[in-house]
Every structure is written in C-alpha cells, then in structure tokens.
Amino acid sequence: MVTKLESLLHDALKLPADERGVLIQRLIESLEGPAGSADDDAEDVWAEVIARRIADLEAGRARIVDAKSAIGAAREELARRRRG
C-alpha cells in the first residue's frame, strides 16, 4: 500500500524544477519556525562575524590558510601540548 508521503513525493517529483524549489523552500520554512526566532538571531550574529572576518582579510589583519595547512598546524599544536 502506498503511503500518503510516498504519494506526495511521487507527485512532487513530477513538478518542474522551479516549482520543486518553491516547495522545498516552504517545507524548510515550516521546520524553522516563525520569523523572529532564535535562528534569526543566530543568522544576524553570523552575518556580523562574516562581515568582520571579511574586513580583517581586506585590511590585512588576517590571512587565508588552506584546510590542509590548518589541520596540520592544529595537529602539531595538539602534539606539542600532549608532550607537555
């Protein structure tokens, strides 16, 4: 027997890509809760952090490090701390 969810998914997958996108967005919004929630506050805080980091990069106060180098440096620091 086909469940309501399976039937809905089957129908949704027949929609054009743009309509599926709208459906996805609305479903996500239904899970996130009302506007003005803590998630919105978190997004504002992250936007400030991102803006500050970009400004630091542009002003030369920070530099970009590739993931391999950053992980290597972190491992070295951990090993140094373990040695005491």
Residue pairs with C-beta under 8 A, 6 or more apart in sequence:
2 10
12 20
12 23
13 20
15 23
32 39
33 39
53 62
56 62
57 63
57 64
65 73
